[in-house]
Structure formats: C-alpha cells, structure tokens
Amino acid sequence: QKQIPVAQCKIFIRKTLGFTGHSFYDMKHLFRISILFFLFYGCAEQQPEGTAVVSGNVSGADDEMLYLEELTPSDLIRVDSVKIGENGRFRLSCQPDETGIYLVKRVNGSFITLVLNKGDHVEIVADSSGFPGRYQVSGNLESKKLQEYFTETSRNQHRLDSLSKVFRTSTSLPDFYRIKVRLDSSFKTLFTEQQNFATQMIHKNPGSLASLLIFNQHFAGKKLFTPENNTDLMLLLDSLLMKNYPGNSHVEAHHRRVEGILKKRKEDELAMAKLAPGMPAPQLNLPDTSGKYISLQSLRGQVVLLCFWATYSPESRARLQRMKEIYRDYHAEGFQIYAVSLDFKKAFWANVLRMERFPWINVSDLKGRYSPVTKLYRVSDDIPYFYLIDKTGKILVRSDNLNEVEGVLKKLPELTKRKAAAH
C-alpha cells in the first residue's frame, strides 16, 4: 500500500482516540498514547528497501488511470497503477530485482519508457496533449538518454505522418507515380536520418541499457538495425553490457542472440565457401509454368546465367529487361539463362512471363523467400541475384550487380571466339 502522509496520520489518531492534549499522567491517556505511538510508527514506516518510485505530473489528465509496466525479454507485466490526482500529480512504485525497462502507460496505450534500478526516484513532467512526445524526466541517467531519443523520434514521426498523409491523398491523382517516387525518396531519407541519430546515440553510450533498447527500435514500420547489417554494433553492445550488467535478463537475452548470430555467420561462411568461384554449382530441379521440371545440370555444355528474381521486385523487372539484350547477344554462341522466380502466386508470375515474353528458361517452386533454393544458394533479400556458371557447371562469379556479371561474360573465350567466328 502507498505510504500515508504523517500529518494525515496525526489527524486520524487524534479523531480516533479522542486525544485532547491533557495530562500525560492519567493512566487512560497513557494507554491511548501507547496506541498513538504504534499507529504513528506504522503510518510513518518507510517502504521496503530498494523500492523504485516514479512520480510527477501529467497535466490535463486528472482522474485518469496511469499504469507502471515492466518490459521483460519475453513479456509485459503490470506492477502498479494509480489514478492521477488533482493538478496531474501521480506516484507509482515497484520492487526491481535488477536494472530493468519500464513503461509509464496511459489508458489510451501511449507510454513513456524508463530504465529503473533499485531505490530510484524518478520524476516525470509531461503534458497529456503531447504525451509521450514532449516530456521531461530526472532522477535516472538512462531514462534521460531515452528521453533524448524518443523526443527526436517524435519529431521525425510527425514528419513521417505528413508524408503518409500526402501519399494517401495522392493515390487517385493522374501523376501519382511521379509523386510516389518523390515520396519514396523522402521516406528513405527520413529513415536514414532516424537510423543515423540512433547510431550516434548508441556509439556515445555503448555500455548503456538504454542503447540496447534503442538498437531494437522500429521506425516507419522497419527495424532500425538488423543482425545481418549491424553485427558489429551488436557485438559492441554485447561486450560492454555483459561487463556493466552481469546477470541482467535483458543483457543475457541479447548475448544469446549474439551467440546465435555468430553461429549463423560461421555457417554462412562455410556455405558461401562452397559457392565460391571454381566450385560446382549446387543441383537445381524446378518446374516451369506448365509443371515440367527442368534441371540446371541439364544445361551442361552451355554458359548459364542463374538469376533469382521476383515479379514484385521493380529492380528485378528492370534488370530482366537488360537480360533480354544479353540473351540476344550470346544465346546463339552457347549461352542460356535459368531464371528462378521467388514468387508465391503462379498467376502473377505467369502473367508477367506472358507480358514480357522472356525467352529463356523460367522456373519456380512458388515458395517465395521460403524456398529451399534461397538457402542453398544463399540468396540475399536484395534481388535480383546472379550466378554465372561455366559450361562444366562451375561457378564463375556471384553478384547482385548485373554489370559485374556481364563484364565476366564478355571475357569468356568460348563465347567471344564463337561470336568472332560468326562475324
């Protein structure tokens, strides 16, 4: 229970016992004074050692419920609640077992994120109309760092909302495509700004629990950081957090994640070594639109461009147009393209093939990114992705850059000699 102010205890005791302040030597009053002592002591008793207190003011939210919730690595647990009093005052408390992450949450779901430790006394001043974008926090350095991050994030979120509004109101306009291209560029720029700001904060505070929380944030519906692209940042956090917060559940969870990433990286390195130039291309046998299976190995004796693409990828569609020219230049000299679509819907894939009239071999198991072939050939999310394979079935080059692949293709003697002879 919340501690009762001492002044209120005195009033309560006087009224309850009828104490008037007369002689203390009367036995009846001595008895009452004894009771007074014990009641007063009980009222003034301090909260348990290690209690963390969050108090402050949320203006414009009188009589609204406010909740304190602990964010664990696997759950969100409510630990206290209070009705905001007059003038927006509130007081919440908890008993942290360790340094942890907590949310001060309103009924509408908006919240302020804090880092709390045993014995902390954190003060929040906020306005309900701007909650949680505009607030001030004191009493905990980690929570202050989060305030800096989320204040800047709120500004960027307003910019993002404005861009989204323009997008929604432009969909029916004749020049929507031109507007969308411009908006896509603005979205990308804004995301990069947010990512750069988060990176700077993490590098300034690499041993901070606040930085771990920032690392796991999203913006514009995307993760700011991914293990694949930001492994070094993950390792930096892991090394310092394990030192600063030994045994902390959030830090231990991050450490296990890092171990998993390093294990996967080692597996990927071993797998990629098998896909290095000079290594035999793994076997593929996939169906075309008619259901007929065509194997990659059946093309031995020809130079083959293995291409992974998808109809939903504009970049793929653009590169396949360039591949038409390459196919036309080299097909007669013993060159073939084996295009693997990473689509899910056969209708979409078949319609695009029908419209584009790609003249090469087109196959797909229609399992999209979950297709076993993506793991077999370590196809990244950035498609299209290419492997150039010589006539003996060995890999010449792998790349997401078609110009690089074409550069190798132009230098192949088995194609250039035939082409020269033909002319």
N, C-alpha and C positions, 0 to 999 in steps of 0.2 A: 504494500500500500504506500501511497505517497505520504511523505512526512508532513505533519500538521504544524503550522507556524506556532512558535512558543506563545505569542501573545494570545492566539485563539485558545490555546490550552488553559492559560490562566483564567480567561473569562469563563470557559466551560467549567473549570473546577470550582470557581467562586459560586457560580449559579447552582451547581450540583450539590455542593456541601454546605451551602449557606454560610460560608466563611465571611465574617464581618470585620476582622482585624482586631477583635478584643483580645483580652489577656491570653497569653500562651500557656498559662499555668493551670488553666481549667482542664481537667482530665478529658472531658468530652472533646475539647478543642485540640488537645494533644493527639487524640485518636484521629480526628479529622486531618490534622496536619500530617500525620504519618501517611494517610491515604493520599493527601495532596502531594507529598514527596514522590511517592511511587508513580502516581499518574503523570506528574510533571516530568519525571525522568523518562517514562515511556514515550511521552509526546516528543521530547527533545532528542530522543535516540537517533543517532546518525544512521544513514543507510549502510548496508553491508560494504565492507572494504572492496574496492575495485569497481564499484558502480560507475558506469559512464552516464553522464547526464547531457541531454540535448534540450536546450531551452531557447526561447527567443520570442520573436514577434512576426506574425504573418498578418499584415494589415488588410482589412477588408474581408476577413474570413471568420468573424466572430461566430461562435456556436457551431462551427464546422468540425467534424471529426478529423483528427490527424493521426497517422499510424507510423510506427517505427518498425521496420522490417529488416531482417538480416539476410544478406545475399550470400549463400554458401556456394561452393563449387557445383552443387547439384540441385539446390532448392532455394526458395524464398520463404522465410519463416517470420511470421508476425510476432514481435516480442513485447510491444506496448502500444497503447492507444490513449488518446486524451481528447476532450472537447476543448477547442480553442476558446479562451475566455475573453473577457472584455479587453478592448484595445489590442486584440490579436495575440495576447500572451499565451504561451503553451510551455509544457515541461514534460519531457519523455525520458525514460531511463532504461538501461539494460545491464546485464552482467556478462561482459565479453570474456570468453575463455582465452581469446587471443586477439591480436590486431585483426579487425575484420571490416567488411564493407557493409554499410547500412543505407537504407533508403528512408527518408522522411517523406511520406506519401500522403497526398490529399485524396479525398473521396473520388475525384474525377480521374484518378490514376496518374496525374503528374507528380513528379518527385524530385527531391534533391538528394544527391549521392554524397555520402560521408565515409571517411575512414575513422573508425573509433577504436580506442585502446582502453585498457583498464584504467579507471579513475579519470578519464577525460571529462572536461566540462566545456562543451561546445555551444556557442551562441550563434543563432541564425537570425538575420533580419531580412525579410522578404515582403514583397507586395503580391497579393493574390492575383492581381490583374496581369502581372508579368511572370508569375510563378511557372517554371523554375528558372526562366531565362535571366532574370535580374535578382540577385540575392548577394548577401554578404555573410561570410562565415568567419568565426575566430575561435581560437582555443585548440586548434589542431592543424599542424602544418600540412599534413597530407590532404586534409579536407580543403585547405586553402588552395592547394595546387589543382584539385578537381574543380573548384570554383572558377579558376582562371580558364581551364579547358572548356567547361560547359558554358561559360559566358560567351567565349568566342564561337563555340559551336552554335549557340542560339542565334548569333548574328548571321552566321552562314546558313542556318536553317531558314531564316526569313528570306534570304536571297534565293535559296532553293525553292521555297514556296512560291515566290514571284515568278520564277522560271516555269514552274509546273502549271501555274495559272495561265501563263501565255500559251503554253503547249495545249492545254485543254480548250482554250477559246479559239485556237487556230486550226483545229482539225478539219473544219468544214471549208476553210478558205482555199481558193484556187492555187495560191502559191505556198501551200502548207509544206511541201517538200523542201523548198528553199528556207522557210522559217525553221523547220525541224533540223536542218543541217546546222544552222546558226545556233539553235538551242542546244544541240548535242555538243557543240564546241564549248558553249558556256557551261554546261553541266560538267564536262570533263575538266575544265579549268577550275571550277569551284571545288570539285572533288580533290584535285591535286593540291589546291591551297589548304584544304582541311587536312589532308594527309601530311603535308609539309609541316603544318603547325603542330600536329600530333607528334611527328617525328622529332621536332625540335624540343618539345616538352619532355619526351622520353629520354633524349640524349642529355638534357640538363639534369634529369632526376632518374638515372638508370637503376638505382637501388631502392626505388620508391614503390610501395604497393599501389599508389595512385597511377603510376606509369603502367603497371600491369593491367589495370582496369582500362586505361586509355588504349593500350595495344589491342584490346578485344572489342573496341567500339565499332559501330557501323555508321555510315553516313550515306545518304541518298540511296538507301537500300542495298549498299555493298559494304563488305568488310574493308576497313581501312588498311589492314595488313593481313597477309596470308602466309602460312608457314613456308610455302614454296618460294615466294618472292622476298620474304623478310626473315629468313632463317637467322641471319647474323644478329638482327635486333632481338629475336627470341633468345638467342644464346647469351647476349649481353645481359638481358633482364634476368635470365636464369642464374647466371654465375653470381651476380650481386645480391639478388633476392634470397638465394639459398644461404648466403652469408649473413644477411641482415635479419632474416626472419626464419631461423631454423625451426622446422616442425610445423610451420604455418600451413593450414589446409589449402589456401589459395596458391601459395608458392609451391607446395608439393604437387598440386594438380598441374600447374604449369610445367614443373620439372618432368612429370610423367609424359606430358605432351611433347616436350622437347626430346625426351628419350625416344618416343615413337617416331618423331620426325627424323632424327638422326639414323634410326634403324631403317626407315623407308628410304632415306637418301643413300645409304650404303647399298640397299637392294637395287635402287635405281641405277647407281653407278655400275654395279655388276651387270645389270640388264643392258645398259647402254653400251657397255664394253662389247657385248655380243652383237650390237648393231653398228659397230664402228666400221669405217671404210675397209674393205677387204674381207669382211665377214659375210657368210652366206645369208641371204635374206630369209627370214622365217617363212614357213609354208602358210599360204592362204588359200582357202577354197570357199568362195561365197557365191550366192545366187544373183542372177540378173533379174530384170523386171518380169521375165517370163517364168522364173523359178529354176532356170538352168544353171547348174553350178559350173563355175569357171575357176580353175586354179591358177595361181600366179606361176607355179612351176611349169605349167604347160606352155609358157611363153619363152622357155629357154631357147637360146639362139637369137633372140632379139634384145635390143637395149630397151629397158622398160622404165617408164616414169610412174612410180606408185604414188598416187595422190589421195590424201584423206581430206574430205570436204563435207559441206552440208548445204542444203538449199536455203536454210535460214541465215546463212552467213553471207552478208554482202561482199566481204573480202573474197570469199570462195568464188562467188559468181563472177566477180571481176577477173580473178586470176584464170578461171577456166576459159574466159574469152581469149586471153593471151595464149593459153594452151592450144587453142584451135590453130593458131598460126604455127606454133612449134610442131604440132602433129602434121600439118600440111607440108611443112618443110622437110621433115625427116621420116615420115611413115614409109615411104617407098624405099628408103635405104635400110630398113630393118628396125624401125622404132615403133614402140607401142605404148599406150597409156592404159593403166589399170586403175580406175578411179573408184575408190571406196567411199560411199556416202554414209555419213553418220546421222542419218535421219531416222525418225520414228514412224512417220506416216508414209506408206507406199504411194498414196495418191499424190501427195506433194512432190515426192521425188520423181515419180513417173511423169507428172505434168511438166516439170522443169526439163526433163530429158526430151520430152516431146517438143516443147517450145524451142529449146536451144539446139536440138539435134547434134548433141555431142557424138562424134563418130567413133569413139574408142570404146573400150570395154568398161561398162558401168555395172557395179555390183554393190550389194548391201545386205546385211542381216537384219536391218531395221531395228537395231537395239540402241541406236544413238550413241551417246557418250558411254553407255554401259556395255557396249560391245566388247567382247574379249580381245578383238584386234587392236583396240586402243592401248591396252596394257601390253600386248605382245610387241607392238611397235612403238610404245612409249610416246603416243601422240599427245601433245600438249593441248591446252584449251585454245591456243592461238592457231586456228585453222584458216586456210589450208596448210597442210604439212606434207613435205615431199621426201621421197627416197628415189634416187636414181640408181638403177641396177644394171649391171653389165650383162652381156649375152651368156655368161656362165652362171648367172644367178647370184653374183657377189655385189655387195653394196659399194657404190662409188662415192656417194655423198648423201647426207641427210640434212634437211634445212627447211625453215619456214619461209625462205626467200627464194622465189622462183627465178630471179635474175642470177643468183648464185648457181642454181641447178643448171640453168641454161648455159652459163659460162663453161661449166664442165662438159656439158653435152656437145658444145661446138668444137671442143678439142679432141673428141673421141675419134681415133684414126679409122675405126671400122665404119663410121658414118661419113666422115669427111672424104675418105677415099672413094666410097661408092658415089657420093654426091658429085665429086670431081669427075669421075669416070662417066657419069650420066650426062654431064655437060660437055 
